Every structure is written in structure tokens, then in C-alpha cells.
Amino acid sequence: MLDTETTGLEVGMGHRVIEIAAVEILNRRLTGRHFHRYLNPQREIEAGALQVHGISLDFLQDKPLFRDVAAEFLEFVRGAELIIHNAAFDVAFLDAELSLAQLSMAANAPMLTRSAMVEGRLDAGILPTGQVAGILEELPTVAELLTRIMAEANATLERLTRTMPERTLKP
């Protein structure tokens, strides 16, 4: 499962990824492997985005650039079937970041999608995870963030199991 946070909503306006979080699931169970990085976007964060995720530019100033973690991220998702709440949004931003880093993820990780959940199709859409965005009073610790991601992963797996019990997730 993968999620990102960004500086704004429009990748075409130069907005950037500021956080990547992913957890590994094998045989419908969390393995304990995860990937989480805050990233310095080298640009301002829109007020609306800041209200959603609460991650400030000041907090990100000493964080790595996307290009500095891109190879590690690609290695983490290599060959994985990704479950992404808002796949079109997240993948557009990741593709833009990878393009800036002169890398590619396009054929690297197929996605399990909303249409697979609702209609049993695996060809397009978004898998809903029940994610709720809200204003954060303070930034979560990595442990709190991972707890939240694992809760979302478990909820999504439960929904997936109820909707498509005959299908198993591929590692």
C-alpha cells in the first residue's frame, strides 16, 4: 500500500511530493517492511495542502530531495502490486518526480484498483482505503505514522477480502 503527500494538487504547476509512505503486504498480511520518507520539495506548500497534511516547509528543509531516495523507493516497490487510495493523483506525482530524477516506474508496479474492488476488474481506477484527510495539530512521529498506515492497510485488506474473497494479492 502506498500514499503520498504533496505541496499542492496540480502536478502540472510544478507541485512536488513531500512524503512517501508504503507498507508491504504478503498473503494479505503486513510483513513489517515499510518505506517512509519526508522530502524537501524546494518550493512553497500551498495553504490548502498544508491544512490537509500539516507538513510545513520549515519541517522539510533538512529532509532529502526525492532524487536522493528514488532508487531506494523503486527497489522497495519493484515487482509489487500497489494498492493506492488515489492512484491517478499519486502516480502522476511520482512519475513527475521520477522524470525529474531521470528514472521511471511506469512498468515497475501494477496497481490493484477501485474497479477491482467494486466490479472485479483490474484494469483501471482507484482503490478506496477509507483515508480521511484533516488538519494535524502536530506532526506525527514515524511510529504514529506507521500505525496509521497499518490501520489503513488492514481496513483495505478487510474490504478487499469481503469484496473479492477468491482473489489473493501477489507479492
Backbone as CSV, one residue per row, in Angstrom:
resi,resn,N_x,N_y,N_z,CA_x,CA_y,CA_z,C_x,C_y,C_z
1,MET,0.849,-1.168,0.000,0.000,0.000,0.000,0.888,1.221,0.000
2,LEU,0.464,2.228,-0.743,1.295,3.406,-0.908,0.450,4.666,-0.828
3,ASP,1.021,5.713,-0.244,0.359,7.011,-0.186,1.419,8.099,-0.255
4,THR,1.035,9.254,-0.785,1.928,10.407,-0.827,1.220,11.632,-0.274
5,GLU,2.006,12.617,0.096,1.514,13.964,0.385,2.299,14.892,-0.519
6,THR,1.687,16.017,-0.895,2.297,16.916,-1.878,2.174,18.378,-1.455
7,THR,2.852,19.236,-2.219,2.808,20.671,-1.945,1.528,21.316,-2.449
8,GLY,0.774,20.628,-3.288,-0.464,21.140,-3.867,-1.110,20.075,-4.721
9,LEU,-2.168,20.454,-5.424,-2.954,19.470,-6.170,-2.558,19.296,-7.628
10,GLU,-1.801,20.239,-8.185,-1.535,20.230,-9.617,-0.085,19.896,-9.944
11,VAL,0.141,18.680,-10.395,1.494,18.283,-10.793,1.982,19.149,-11.952
12,GLY,1.074,19.568,-12.824,1.422,20.400,-13.967,1.859,21.809,-13.594
13,MET,1.584,22.211,-12.358,2.003,23.534,-11.887,3.289,23.443,-11.071
14,GLY,3.963,22.304,-11.166,5.247,22.157,-10.501,5.173,21.751,-9.041
15,HIS,3.998,21.304,-8.592,3.904,20.847,-7.208,4.697,19.560,-7.053
16,ARG,5.145,19.287,-5.852,6.086,18.203,-5.597,5.603,17.282,-4.485
17,VAL,6.154,16.085,-4.448,5.910,15.122,-3.383,6.723,15.550,-2.162
18,ILE,6.079,15.542,-0.985,6.792,15.881,0.250,6.835,14.712,1.231
19,GLU,6.056,13.680,0.957,6.069,12.497,1.828,5.644,11.290,1.014
20,ILE,6.370,10.189,1.195,6.003,8.891,0.616,5.941,7.908,1.775
21,ALA,4.849,7.153,1.832,4.721,6.114,2.853,4.148,4.865,2.180
22,ALA,4.762,3.719,2.464,4.297,2.461,1.890,4.543,1.337,2.886
23,VAL,3.631,0.373,2.910,3.808,-0.819,3.730,3.709,-2.034,2.824
24,GLU,4.478,-3.073,3.143,4.462,-4.301,2.362,3.438,-5.263,2.948
25,ILE,2.675,-5.878,2.041,1.664,-6.863,2.419,1.921,-8.120,1.595
26,LEU,2.046,-9.247,2.257,2.177,-10.535,1.577,1.115,-11.464,2.127
27,ASN,0.438,-12.171,1.236,-0.624,-13.097,1.656,-1.630,-12.418,2.570
28,ARG,-1.972,-11.167,2.210,-2.972,-10.367,2.938,-2.570,-10.033,4.367
29,ARG,-1.276,-10.061,4.649,-0.772,-9.739,5.984,0.381,-8.750,5.870
30,LEU,0.432,-7.825,6.820,1.548,-6.892,6.879,2.814,-7.643,7.246
31,THR,3.897,-7.363,6.539,5.152,-8.075,6.788,6.037,-7.359,7.808
32,GLY,5.754,-6.097,8.055,6.620,-5.302,8.922,7.597,-4.453,8.127
33,ARG,7.753,-4.724,6.824,8.609,-3.880,5.966,7.824,-2.643,5.570
34,HIS,8.480,-1.516,5.603,7.830,-0.273,5.205,8.858,0.681,4.599
35,PHE,8.344,1.662,3.883,9.168,2.722,3.322,8.489,4.026,3.690
36,HIS,9.211,4.916,4.352,8.654,6.218,4.713,9.742,7.266,4.637
37,ARG,9.469,8.323,3.868,10.415,9.430,3.773,9.660,10.746,3.669
38,TYR,10.120,11.743,4.424,9.734,13.122,4.188,10.737,13.677,3.195
39,LEU,10.293,14.586,2.318,11.151,15.089,1.253,11.111,16.617,1.189
40,ASN,12.248,17.197,0.898,12.347,18.638,0.699,11.881,18.947,-0.725
41,PRO,10.777,19.698,-0.880,10.259,19.956,-2.221,10.952,21.118,-2.942
42,GLN,11.737,21.865,-2.230,12.411,23.039,-2.790,11.421,24.026,-3.407
43,ARG,10.244,24.127,-2.803,9.228,25.092,-3.224,8.221,25.261,-2.094
44,GLU,7.415,26.292,-2.172,6.401,26.573,-1.157,5.297,25.508,-1.177
45,ILE,4.631,25.358,-0.036,3.491,24.454,0.094,2.230,25.309,0.103
46,GLU,1.254,24.971,-0.738,0.004,25.720,-0.783,-0.718,25.627,0.555
47,ALA,-1.405,26.699,0.924,-2.122,26.756,2.200,-3.141,25.619,2.322
48,GLY,-3.857,25.313,1.245,-4.847,24.241,1.280,-4.214,22.885,1.539
49,ALA,-3.058,22.640,0.941,-2.351,21.376,1.158,-1.857,21.297,2.598
50,LEU,-1.341,22.403,3.108,-0.870,22.446,4.495,-2.008,22.139,5.473
51,GLN,-3.214,22.620,5.167,-4.370,22.323,6.021,-4.716,20.845,6.007
52,VAL,-4.485,20.178,4.886,-4.800,18.747,4.779,-3.795,17.907,5.549
53,HIS,-2.490,18.132,5.305,-1.491,17.232,5.890,-0.702,17.815,7.042
54,GLY,-0.681,19.123,7.211,0.013,19.736,8.346,1.524,19.679,8.282
55,ILE,2.088,19.380,7.129,3.550,19.279,6.989,4.074,20.617,6.460
56,SER,4.893,21.283,7.254,5.369,22.618,6.885,6.683,22.561,6.110
57,LEU,6.916,23.595,5.323,8.170,23.709,4.593,9.348,23.819,5.553
58,ASP,9.156,24.490,6.668,10.216,24.610,7.668,10.658,23.225,8.154
59,PHE,9.692,22.347,8.424,9.991,20.981,8.858,10.784,20.218,7.791
60,LEU,10.507,20.496,6.510,11.107,19.738,5.405,12.472,20.252,4.957
61,GLN,12.912,21.372,5.464,14.153,21.989,4.977,15.375,21.083,5.055
62,ASP,15.481,20.253,6.083,16.659,19.392,6.217,16.423,17.965,5.711
63,LYS,15.306,17.752,5.027,14.993,16.410,4.519,15.641,16.208,3.141
64,PRO,15.799,14.951,2.730,16.429,14.679,1.432,15.532,15.108,0.272
65,LEU,16.134,15.274,-0.879,15.390,15.514,-2.113,14.870,14.172,-2.622
66,PHE,13.828,14.202,-3.446,13.281,12.960,-3.980,14.371,12.161,-4.698
67,ARG,15.172,12.840,-5.508,16.208,12.133,-6.281,17.172,11.364,-5.386
68,ASP,17.311,11.801,-4.122,18.226,11.124,-3.199,17.655,9.823,-2.639
69,VAL,16.332,9.648,-2.720,15.711,8.422,-2.204,15.035,7.614,-3.304
70,ALA,15.083,8.106,-4.544,14.353,7.477,-5.654,14.754,6.013,-5.870
71,ALA,16.038,5.724,-5.891,16.480,4.343,-6.137,16.006,3.417,-5.021
72,GLU,16.077,3.883,-3.778,15.618,3.081,-2.644,14.105,2.838,-2.725
73,PHE,13.352,3.869,-3.113,11.906,3.739,-3.278,11.583,2.723,-4.380
74,LEU,12.236,2.856,-5.536,11.979,1.925,-6.637,12.314,0.489,-6.249
75,GLU,13.361,0.309,-5.488,13.714,-1.038,-5.021,12.624,-1.584,-4.096
76,PHE,12.060,-0.736,-3.250,11.004,-1.179,-2.330,9.760,-1.641,-3.095
77,VAL,9.371,-0.936,-4.164,8.142,-1.275,-4.890,8.378,-2.206,-6.076
78,ARG,9.628,-2.523,-6.370,9.930,-3.354,-7.543,9.134,-4.655,-7.521
79,GLY,8.390,-4.882,-8.597,7.634,-6.117,-8.754,6.376,-6.213,-7.905
80,ALA,6.071,-5.173,-7.151,4.909,-5.210,-6.252,3.627,-4.823,-6.980
81,GLU,2.520,-5.334,-6.502,1.204,-4.896,-6.930,0.798,-3.836,-5.913
82,LEU,0.665,-2.586,-6.351,0.424,-1.481,-5.441,-1.065,-1.237,-5.215
83,ILE,-1.418,-0.977,-3.977,-2.764,-0.554,-3.614,-2.621,0.910,-3.205
84,ILE,-3.304,1.803,-3.950,-3.155,3.240,-3.756,-4.536,3.868,-3.679
85,HIS,-4.760,4.659,-2.630,-6.066,5.308,-2.415,-6.464,6.155,-3.615
86,ASN,-5.621,7.045,-4.054,-5.912,7.916,-5.184,-4.803,7.728,-6.223
87,ALA,-4.866,6.605,-6.913,-3.769,6.186,-7.789,-3.433,7.215,-8.857
88,ALA,-4.428,7.779,-9.517,-4.144,8.728,-10.594,-3.334,9.905,-10.068
89,PHE,-3.697,10.421,-8.912,-3.004,11.553,-8.296,-1.587,11.168,-7.886
90,ASP,-1.460,10.111,-7.084,-0.157,9.718,-6.556,0.810,9.312,-7.666
91,VAL,0.337,8.530,-8.634,1.208,8.067,-9.702,1.645,9.232,-10.591
92,ALA,0.759,10.185,-10.843,1.158,11.363,-11.629,2.292,12.111,-10.937
93,PHE,2.178,12.290,-9.625,3.231,12.983,-8.880,4.517,12.153,-8.843
94,LEU,4.393,10.853,-8.615,5.591,10.015,-8.585,6.266,9.960,-9.950
95,ASP,5.472,9.867,-11.012,6.054,9.878,-12.354,6.795,11.186,-12.621
96,ALA,6.208,12.317,-12.179,6.873,13.614,-12.371,8.190,13.662,-11.599
97,GLU,8.164,13.186,-10.356,9.394,13.176,-9.556,10.448,12.262,-10.178
98,LEU,10.018,11.092,-10.621,10.954,10.156,-11.237,11.504,10.709,-12.546
99,SER,10.674,11.429,-13.275,11.134,12.069,-14.505,12.210,13.105,-14.189
100,LEU,11.976,13.919,-13.154,12.987,14.893,-12.738,14.284,14.194,-12.315
101,ALA,14.137,13.018,-11.729,15.315,12.247,-11.299,15.851,11.358,-12.427
102,GLN,15.211,11.468,-13.603,15.573,10.688,-14.787,15.476,9.185,-14.550
103,LEU,14.395,8.787,-13.883,14.087,7.377,-13.636,12.654,7.119,-14.077
104,SER,12.217,5.861,-14.034,10.849,5.532,-14.428,10.283,4.422,-13.560
105,MET,8.978,4.504,-13.316,8.292,3.494,-12.524,7.156,2.875,-13.323
106,ALA,6.850,3.391,-14.506,5.640,3.041,-15.243,5.356,1.544,-15.310
107,ALA,6.299,0.733,-15.740,6.049,-0.700,-15.872,6.497,-1.464,-14.635
108,ASN,6.954,-0.757,-13.643,7.543,-1.394,-12.477,6.519,-2.007,-11.531
109,ALA,5.341,-1.372,-11.361,4.422,-1.826,-10.324,2.967,-1.695,-10.766
110,PRO,2.334,-2.800,-11.162,0.904,-2.735,-11.476,0.104,-2.396,-10.227
111,MET,-1.072,-1.803,-10.415,-1.874,-1.373,-9.275,-3.180,-2.153,-9.178
112,LEU,-3.589,-2.485,-7.977,-4.904,-3.044,-7.715,-5.827,-1.858,-7.519
113,THR,-6.957,-1.835,-8.200,-7.722,-0.608,-8.312,-9.134,-0.704,-7.775
114,ARG,-9.825,0.464,-7.735,-11.193,0.525,-7.252,-12.107,-0.368,-8.083
115,SER,-11.946,-0.355,-9.397,-12.818,-1.198,-10.202,-12.626,-2.669,-9.873
116,ALA,-11.438,-3.036,-9.423,-11.228,-4.413,-8.975,-12.045,-4.675,-7.725
117,MET,-12.094,-3.679,-6.832,-12.878,-3.838,-5.607,-14.369,-3.897,-5.912
118,VAL,-14.844,-2.979,-6.746,-16.273,-2.828,-6.973,-16.786,-3.785,-8.035
119,GLU,-16.035,-3.927,-9.125,-16.520,-4.701,-10.266,-15.702,-5.951,-10.549
120,GLY,-14.635,-6.175,-9.796,-13.788,-7.323,-10.055,-12.866,-7.154,-11.242
121,ARG,-12.685,-5.902,-11.723,-11.771,-5.614,-12.839,-10.455,-5.094,-12.300
122,LEU,-9.368,-5.439,-12.958,-8.044,-4.997,-12.520,-7.401,-4.012,-13.488
123,ASP,-8.183,-3.368,-14.360,-7.554,-2.583,-15.416,-7.479,-1.075,-15.172
124,ALA,-8.325,-0.496,-14.284,-8.245,0.967,-14.100,-9.003,1.395,-12.854
125,GLY,-8.650,2.541,-12.294,-9.390,3.119,-11.183,-8.577,3.337,-9.939
126,ILE,-9.290,3.503,-8.828,-8.678,3.832,-7.542,-9.248,2.907,-6.474
127,LEU,-8.422,2.389,-5.610,-8.875,1.552,-4.507,-9.129,2.426,-3.289
128,PRO,-10.370,2.541,-2.810,-10.611,3.378,-1.631,-10.090,2.691,-0.369
129,THR,-9.448,3.470,0.504,-8.907,2.906,1.742,-9.603,3.464,2.972
130,GLY,-10.579,4.335,2.761,-11.205,4.960,3.917,-10.336,6.052,4.500
131,GLN,-9.346,6.507,3.756,-8.437,7.547,4.237,-9.216,8.837,4.477
132,VAL,-8.952,9.479,5.591,-9.576,10.753,5.911,-8.483,11.785,6.102
133,ALA,-8.570,12.865,5.347,-7.581,13.936,5.488,-8.111,14.958,6.480
134,GLY,-7.260,15.504,7.299,-7.662,16.514,8.264,-6.469,17.322,8.710
135,ILE,-6.728,18.380,9.425,-5.657,19.225,9.926,-4.988,18.525,11.095
136,LEU,-3.674,18.485,11.075,-2.922,17.870,12.158,-2.526,18.945,13.161
137,GLU,-2.714,18.685,14.424,-2.288,19.621,15.453,-0.764,19.691,15.511
138,GLU,-0.122,18.545,15.324,1.331,18.492,15.273,1.715,17.313,14.399
139,LEU,2.934,17.312,13.918,3.371,16.217,13.062,3.459,14.914,13.843
140,PRO,3.000,13.811,13.243,3.099,12.531,13.930,4.537,12.033,13.945
141,THR,4.829,11.193,14.922,6.130,10.518,14.910,6.078,9.447,13.830
142,VAL,7.219,8.898,13.454,7.245,7.827,12.465,6.424,6.644,12.974
143,ALA,6.519,6.336,14.260,5.749,5.219,14.830,4.249,5.477,14.694
144,GLU,3.814,6.715,14.958,2.392,7.052,14.819,1.960,6.973,13.363
145,LEU,2.813,7.448,12.468,2.511,7.393,11.053,2.376,5.946,10.582
146,LEU,3.305,5.106,10.983,3.245,3.699,10.582,2.020,3.008,11.168
147,THR,1.649,3.353,12.385,0.431,2.798,12.983,-0.777,3.177,12.150
148,ARG,-0.844,4.445,11.722,-1.956,4.914,10.894,-1.967,4.194,9.548
149,ILE,-0.796,4.061,8.924,-0.719,3.378,7.633,-1.128,1.914,7.771
150,MET,-0.665,1.267,8.836,-1.026,-0.142,9.036,-2.524,-0.301,9.289
151,ALA,-3.126,0.638,10.001,-4.582,0.591,10.215,-5.310,0.722,8.882
152,GLU,-4.854,1.639,8.020,-5.446,1.781,6.695,-5.237,0.512,5.877
153,ALA,-4.051,-0.061,5.953,-3.765,-1.290,5.216,-4.691,-2.414,5.669
154,ASN,-4.862,-2.568,6.976,-5.743,-3.619,7.493,-7.184,-3.395,7.062
155,ALA,-7.664,-2.149,7.111,-9.034,-1.850,6.695,-9.224,-2.156,5.213
156,THR,-8.252,-1.805,4.403,-8.340,-2.073,2.969,-8.304,-3.567,2.697
157,LEU,-7.430,-4.288,3.372,-7.372,-5.738,3.186,-8.671,-6.409,3.603
158,GLU,-9.257,-5.930,4.682,-10.537,-6.489,5.127,-11.613,-6.248,4.071
159,ARG,-11.655,-5.027,3.527,-12.629,-4.691,2.489,-12.365,-5.531,1.238
160,LEU,-11.103,-5.682,0.873,-10.729,-6.472,-0.293,-11.142,-7.928,-0.112
161,THR,-10.913,-8.477,1.056,-11.262,-9.867,1.341,-12.776,-10.079,1.247
162,ARG,-13.542,-9.117,1.751,-15.010,-9.238,1.681,-15.503,-9.116,0.248
163,THR,-14.890,-8.237,-0.543,-15.360,-7.963,-1.891,-14.903,-9.014,-2.888
164,MET,-13.665,-9.495,-2.722,-13.087,-10.430,-3.679,-12.420,-11.587,-2.938
165,PRO,-13.175,-12.418,-2.230,-12.551,-13.458,-1.413,-11.752,-14.502,-2.195
166,GLU,-12.087,-14.684,-3.461,-11.377,-15.711,-4.236,-10.034,-15.212,-4.768
167,ARG,-9.780,-13.929,-4.708,-8.531,-13.353,-5.251,-7.519,-13.163,-4.132
168,THR,-6.285,-13.471,-4.415,-5.230,-13.217,-3.448,-4.291,-12.162,-4.000
169,LEU,-3.664,-11.417,-3.113,-2.694,-10.412,-3.519,-1.384,-11.100,-3.859
170,LYS,-0.726,-10.638,-4.928,0.568,-11.187,-5.321,1.670,-10.407,-4.624
171,PRO,2.718,-11.085,-4.150,3.834,-10.362,-3.534,4.576,-9.545,-4.576
